[in-house]
């Protein structure tokens, strides 16, 4: 199971592109939401297609 974390309202596309490597790294950690089983999936609204919840 995956829980989506979407970052919204960044100033411009350049700012969003700058954060994409950080978002990718956060997703690679496959962090589990504390006290539960869902894995956190991070994304930036509007920067790329939305993540798929499984």
C-alpha positions in Angstrom: 0.0 0.0 0.0 1.2 3.5 -0.8 0.3 6.9 0.8 0.9 9.9 -1.5 2.7 13.0 -0.3 2.2 15.8 -2.9 4.1 19.1 -2.6 2.0 22.0 -4.1 2.3 25.7 -4.7 6.0 26.1 -5.6 7.0 29.4 -7.2 7.8 28.2 -10.7 8.8 25.3 -12.8 12.5 25.9 -12.3 12.0 25.5 -8.5 10.0 22.3 -9.1 12.8 20.9 -11.4 15.4 21.7 -8.7 13.5 19.6 -6.1 12.9 16.6 -8.4 16.3 14.9 -7.4 15.3 15.3 -3.7 11.9 13.9 -4.3 13.4 10.9 -6.2 15.8 10.3 -3.3 13.0 10.4 -0.8 11.1 7.8 -2.8 14.1 5.5 -3.0 14.2 5.3 0.8 10.8 3.6 0.7 9.8 5.2 4.0 7.0 3.5 5.9 4.5 5.8 7.5 5.2 5.6 11.3 3.0 3.0 13.1 1.4 1.7 9.9 2.3 -0.3 6.8 1.8 2.3 3.9 4.9 3.4 2.1 5.2 7.2 1.5 5.4 8.2 -2.2 6.5 11.9 -2.7 5.7 14.0 -5.7 5.5 17.7 -6.8 2.1 18.8 -8.2 2.4 19.8 -11.9 6.1 18.8 -12.4 5.4 15.4 -13.9 2.7 12.8 -14.1 1.2 12.0 -10.7 2.4 8.9 -8.9 0.3 5.7 -9.0 -1.2 4.6 -5.7 -1.0 0.8 -5.3 
